[in-house]
Amino acid sequence: MSDERSPYPPTALVTGAAAGMGAAFARALAREGYRLILVDRDGERLRVTADTLPADCETVTADLTAEADLARVEERCREGVHLLVNNAGFGHPTGFITTPVAAEIAMSRVHVEAVLRLTLAALPSMIERRRGGVINTASALGFFPSSTYSATKAWVINFSRSAAVKVRADGVAVTVLCPGFTRTEFHDSAGMDMSKIPRFLWLEADAVVATALRDWRRRRAVSVPGWQNQVIVALARLLPMRLIDRIIAGAGKRPLAVRGETAD
Ligand SMILES: NC(=O)c1ccc[n+]([C@@H]2O[C@H](COP(=O)([O-])OP(=O)(O)OC[C@H]3O[C@@H](n4cnc5c(N)ncnc54)[C@H](OP(=O)(O)O)[C@@H]3O)[C@@H](O)[C@H]2O)c1
């Protein structure tokens, strides 16, 4: 979905662009000739990422849990971008019974409020030009009742599918990316020990992003990278809810070893 009708390069705004999948989105879009607006809370790291890219990059240091910062990024989206990638996100080291409520609210601000506000700010100019779109990063966990994290990602999946249905006729594509285990800083940042996760379940960030961009161009509402994750998501859709609840309850007794806490 390149901007053939414009003499200017298309612009993509990527949140959480200093690391992991956000940086992989930035690399892929730079190669495709996009002009980039890269958003992350660590400005120094963001500039280092931007300096490595063969693209015209603007960096925006913003913590999406902070109202003034979110409003600034929202304004940037309202000015018009061709592609918005809502990718920033994080997990908690402990289950929600023991996580401070302020940390839960911060997670829902980044995973829910920021995704909502940036998408709503970006869509009108896309609809007016009848091109462009949004990729929202959720998670394969969003198909399971496993945690506040999975609950926020379930919201991202439902909201993105709703937006995709609404704007499809306007020539705008919305895709929700639902990755499984992906090699990034995500689990280290959350203090999770992932050593027990089988190797075959892991994907590389660049491969996940290539699938997301391919599916977005094909105007697919849901992108699940890798056969492993496709099987997992298919099971979530096909198995009875009570069985899934039992599996999740069993997995909770064998948590991803988060420093002695259960990963609810
Ligand atoms: N990796 C996986 O296995 C996996 C699986 C499914 C879904 N996901 C989702 O994929 C997305 C990207 O995660 P990743 O795996 O690439 O993780 P990552 O390597 O930790 O990168 C996430 C980036 O988002 C930034 N970020 C976090 N909170 C922010 C905030 N409040 N404001 C601005 N930037 C913020 C992080 O900055 P800091 O480093 O400063 O925190 C980091 O640069 C997330 O939405 C995550 O939930 C990941």
The ligand as an ORCA input file, in Angstrom:
! r2SCAN-3c Opt
* xyz 0 1
  N       7.880    -10.104     22.684
  C       6.820    -10.889     22.743
  O       6.925    -12.131     22.957
  C       5.450    -10.309     22.501
  C       4.403    -11.208     22.264
  C       3.135    -10.701     22.012
  C       2.930     -9.347     21.966
  N       3.951     -8.481     22.210
  C       3.659     -7.044     22.127
  O       4.512     -6.478     21.146
  C       4.689     -5.073     21.394
  C       6.157     -4.724     21.283
  O       6.843     -5.386     22.346
  P       8.334     -5.945     22.196
  O       8.260     -7.406     22.348
  O       8.995     -5.352     20.998
  O       8.949     -5.352     23.560
  P      10.246     -4.432     23.837
  O      11.442     -4.993     23.154
  O      10.284     -4.287     25.329
  O       9.868     -3.041     23.153
  C       8.777     -2.285     23.605
  C       9.089     -0.812     23.453
  O       7.927     -0.062     23.906
  C       8.401      0.951     24.772
  N       7.411      1.403     25.744
  C       6.912      0.695     26.793
  N       6.106      1.475     27.507
  C       6.083      2.688     26.920
  C       5.463      3.919     27.226
  N       4.728      4.090     28.338
  N       5.642      4.981     26.392
  C       6.433      4.852     25.309
  N       7.082      3.728     24.975
  C       6.913      2.650     25.779
  C       9.565      0.301     25.496
  O      10.356      1.256     26.148
  P      11.136      0.827     27.517
  O      12.215     -0.126     27.088
  O      11.617      2.119     28.065
  O      10.108      0.148     28.403
  C      10.265     -0.395     24.356
  O      11.144      0.458     23.658
  C       4.074     -4.818     22.765
  O       2.796     -4.219     22.593
  C       3.929     -6.208     23.376
  O       2.853     -6.271     24.285
  C       5.207     -8.944     22.488
*
